[in-house]
Amino acid sequence: MKPVPKEGILDMPAYVGGRDAVKGVANPHKMSANENPLGASPAARAALEEAFDPSVYPDGHATALREALAKLNRLNAENIVCGNGSDEILQLLTQAYLGPGDEVLHTEHAFLIYKLASRAAGARPIAVGERALTANVDALLGAVTPATRMVFLANPNNPTGTMLERDEIMRLHAGLSGDTILVLDGAYAEYCDPQNYPAGFDLVEQHDNVVTTRTFSKAYGLAALRLGWGYCPPDIANVLNRLRGPFNINQPAMAAGLAALDDQGHIEASRAHNAQWREWLVQQLGGIGFSVRPSFANFILVEFDSDKQASAAEAFLCARGVIPRGLTAYGLPHALRLSIGTEAGNRAALAALTDFIAETDVAEKSG
């Protein structure tokens, strides 16, 4: 006899992040994890150097952080729930509202955590087909059944970089029953034009079944600290606060998060860097024959002629000191995701892919 996990747990593939090293290659350009190439705000780094008493518990309510988030985004602090990364908010939602027999909808090529968190709660995740690698509202609504209890929508989506406009999000919500939660994952929101990005905060305030999530891991450059948050209707915030750990956010993370929020100039610089080099990479790679779709996030999706060619390109890039993200686990084995990096990293990626195409053409002609 030995302990047996819940049914379905062992059928779940373990989450595998992007590679961060290549054997035999010193100091590669890591373009596999969608990290901010400008790093964290200097103010956030300074906050991490300030002394604190590690023997004292942090504020279990993250009061100052929630109030700062509320002030910046013009929200109600009482409806903000902070988490150990936005992943924790997603997992808390599935733990609180899903169980055996429930169904969860997500788009075909969506963030893997949606599927894993749903199955861990005993629910059945259902991948819904996309249109041109973009969430298809008609298909999502067509997949809704009486058992549907949650719909995850990453906007922009990881790993495709595509995004739905506000009208489409509203149409999706209008087609859901009141007991089905629509989760709008805005992990890459800060990389979008703030004047045009459909944040969804107003939907949260108008309805009882919409939650938005954000993270400090991407544009804020605090991935190592694991800090995220969700904006929820009062009843859902109450439920998540009952379920989360009492001190789920550590003191250094809260201090750095507060300092980062106060340095919006760093976010503006990060957004500008990303827009400049994302457009440059799309144009340059398109110019040498690659299919690169427009992206609203801090990465691009590069498509190849076949799964085999994508795998060969990944190996070639790694050998040249550029680490991309393979996408077989996302159902896109013919593509690679390339994070927008430093100027040096972006130029190295272009040079490597240019050489890869040249060598592939020579091999095909000689073959």
MONORGI-V601847 format. One record per residue. N is the residue number from 1. RES is the residue in one small letter. PSI is psi in whole degrees, 0 to 359 (none if undefined). NEAR is the number of other ideal C-beta (glycine too) atoms within 12 Angstrom. Layout:
# MONORGI-V601847
((N RES PSI NEAR) (N RES PSI NEAR))
This chain:
# MONORGI-V601847
((1 m 143 3) (2 k 161 4) (3 p 140 6) (4 v 126 9) (5 p 168 13) (6 k 153 16) (7 e 133 15) (8 g 341 20) (9 i 314 16) (10 l 348 12) (11 d 350 15) (12 m 128 21) (13 p 141 15) (14 a 142 13) (15 y 132 19) (16 v 117 17) (17 g 178 23) (18 g 153 32) (19 r 148 26) (20 d 4 21) (21 a 156 18) (22 v 125 25) (23 k 128 12) (24 g 358 11) (25 v 118 21) (26 a 137 9) (27 n 56 16) (28 p 162 28) (29 h 108 36) (30 k 105 32) (31 m 37 43) (32 s 352 32) (33 a 8 31) (34 n 36 38) (35 e 156 35) (36 n 117 38) (37 p 342 31) (38 l 353 33) (39 g 196 24) (40 a 159 35) (41 s 140 31) (42 p 328 20) (43 a 321 27) (44 a 320 36) (45 r 320 24) (46 a 322 17) (47 a 326 29) (48 l 339 27) (49 e 350 15) (50 e 142 17) (51 a 143 11) (52 f 161 19) (53 d 106 10) (54 p 352 10) (55 s 353 7) (56 v 133 12) (57 y 147 17) (58 p 171 28) (59 d 112 23) (60 g 349 20) (61 h 358 23) (62 a 44 36) (63 t 309 19) (64 a 320 25) (65 l 316 41) (66 r 321 34) (67 e 322 23) (68 a 319 27) (69 l 318 37) (70 a 317 23) (71 k 315 18) (72 l 319 28) (73 n 3 30) (74 r 54 13) (75 l 175 28) (76 n 116 22) (77 a 330 26) (78 e 338 22) (79 n 7 30) (80 i 130 41) (81 v 123 45) (82 c 148 49) (83 g 169 42) (84 n 75 30) (85 g 155 34) (86 s 340 43) (87 d 320 33) (88 e 322 31) (89 i 317 46) (90 l 317 48) (91 q 323 34) (92 l 320 38) (93 l 316 46) (94 t 322 36) (95 q 321 25) (96 a 327 32) (97 y 358 33) (98 l 153 35) (99 g 182 21) (100 p 135 17) (101 g 344 15) (102 d 153 30) (103 e 146 29) (104 v 132 44) (105 l 139 42) (106 h 161 43) (107 t 160 42) (108 e 318 31) (109 h 70 37) (110 a 170 44) (111 f 131 40) (112 l 334 32) (113 i 330 37) (114 y 313 42) (115 k 315 35) (116 l 316 29) (117 a 323 36) (118 s 315 40) (119 r 326 33) (120 a 332 32) (121 a 357 34) (122 g 1 25) (123 a 171 35) (124 r 110 28) (125 p 139 36) (126 i 121 30) (127 a 127 27) (128 v 133 33) (129 g 148 23) (130 e 170 29) (131 r 116 19) (132 a 44 19) (133 l 26 34) (134 t 144 33) (135 a 133 40) (136 n 105 27) (137 v 319 32) (138 d 318 18) (139 a 320 24) (140 l 313 39) (141 l 327 24) (142 g 339 16) (143 a 352 29) (144 v 135 28) (145 t 174 21) (146 p 343 12) (147 a 355 21) (148 t 122 35) (149 r 347 36) (150 m 144 43) (151 v 123 45) (152 f 132 49) (153 l 110 47) (154 a 127 43) (155 n 101 43) (156 p 159 44) (157 n 141 39) (158 n 121 45) (159 p 11 44) (160 t 335 39) (161 g 3 41) (162 t 164 34) (163 m 145 35) (164 l 147 34) (165 e 166 21) (166 r 316 20) (167 d 322 12) (168 e 323 27) (169 i 318 36) (170 m 322 23) (171 r 321 22) (172 l 312 39) (173 h 320 36) (174 a 336 22) (175 g 2 23) (176 l 149 32) (177 s 163 21) (178 g 340 16) (179 d 13 20) (180 t 124 34) (181 i 129 44) (182 l 118 47) (183 v 116 50) (184 l 106 47) (185 d 109 46) (186 g 45 45) (187 a 329 45) (188 y 18 41) (189 a 320 38) (190 e 346 38) (191 y 355 39) (192 c 162 33) (193 d 115 18) (194 p 338 18) (195 q 336 8) (196 n 355 12) (197 y 129 28) (198 p 84 31) (199 a 325 31) (200 g 2 36) (201 f 322 34) (202 d 327 21) (203 l 323 32) (204 v 318 36) (205 e 338 23) (206 q 342 14) (207 h 160 29) (208 d 359 25) (209 n 32 29) (210 v 134 38) (211 v 137 47) (212 t 146 47) (213 t 149 48) (214 r 165 48) (215 t 156 44) (216 f 3 44) (217 s 336 37) (218 k 267 41) (219 a 328 44) (220 y 347 47) (221 g 29 38) (222 l 37 44) (223 a 323 32) (224 a 340 22) (225 l 347 33) (226 r 81 26) (227 l 127 42) (228 g 180 42) (229 w 161 51) (230 g 146 45) (231 y 122 43) (232 c 155 45) (233 p 154 30) (234 p 316 21) (235 d 320 23) (236 i 321 35) (237 a 319 35) (238 n 318 17) (239 v 313 23) (240 l 324 36) (241 n 334 28) (242 r 331 15) (243 l 327 23) (244 r 162 30) (245 g 149 22) (246 p 335 14) (247 f 58 18) (248 n 348 32) (249 i 124 39) (250 n 161 30) (251 q 314 28) (252 p 321 27) (253 a 316 39) (254 m 318 41) (255 a 316 33) (256 a 321 38) (257 g 316 46) (258 l 315 37) (259 a 322 33) (260 a 319 42) (261 l 329 35) (262 d 354 25) (263 d 69 29) (264 q 344 22) (265 g 325 16) (266 h 322 29) (267 i 318 33) (268 e 319 19) (269 a 321 22) (270 s 319 34) (271 r 318 32) (272 a 316 21) (273 h 315 28) (274 n 314 41) (275 a 318 25) (276 q 309 21) (277 w 336 35) (278 r 313 37) (279 e 321 21) (280 w 314 23) (281 l 318 42) (282 v 314 30) (283 q 314 18) (284 q 316 25) (285 l 323 34) (286 g 326 20) (287 g 338 15) (288 i 15 24) (289 g 4 20) (290 f 150 32) (291 s 111 22) (292 v 118 33) (293 r 150 33) (294 p 142 23) (295 s 145 36) (296 f 2 38) (297 a 199 40) (298 n 39 44) (299 f 165 45) (300 i 155 46) (301 l 119 42) (302 v 120 45) (303 e 146 30) (304 f 173 32) (305 d 337 20) (306 s 167 14) (307 d 319 20) (308 k 317 15) (309 q 322 29) (310 a 318 33) (311 s 319 23) (312 a 322 24) (313 a 321 38) (314 e 315 37) (315 a 320 23) (316 f 314 30) (317 l 315 40) (318 c 318 33) (319 a 333 21) (320 r 7 29) (321 g 21 26) (322 v 120 41) (323 i 110 37) (324 p 182 46) (325 r 116 36) (326 g 147 33) (327 l 25 35) (328 t 319 22) (329 a 339 24) (330 y 6 35) (331 g 20 23) (332 l 61 29) (333 p 346 21) (334 h 8 27) (335 a 161 37) (336 l 144 45) (337 r 133 43) (338 l 112 49) (339 s 147 43) (340 i 124 42) (341 g 202 37) (342 t 168 24) (343 e 315 18) (344 a 318 18) (345 g 317 32) (346 n 318 34) (347 r 324 22) (348 a 321 29) (349 a 316 47) (350 l 316 35) (351 a 317 24) (352 a 317 35) (353 l 328 39) (354 t 314 26) (355 d 324 21) (356 f 315 35) (357 i 318 28) (358 a 315 17) (359 e 326 20) (360 t 318 26) (361 d 318 17) (362 v 317 12) (363 a 321 14) (364 e 320 12) (365 k 321 9) (366 s 336 8) (367 g none 7))
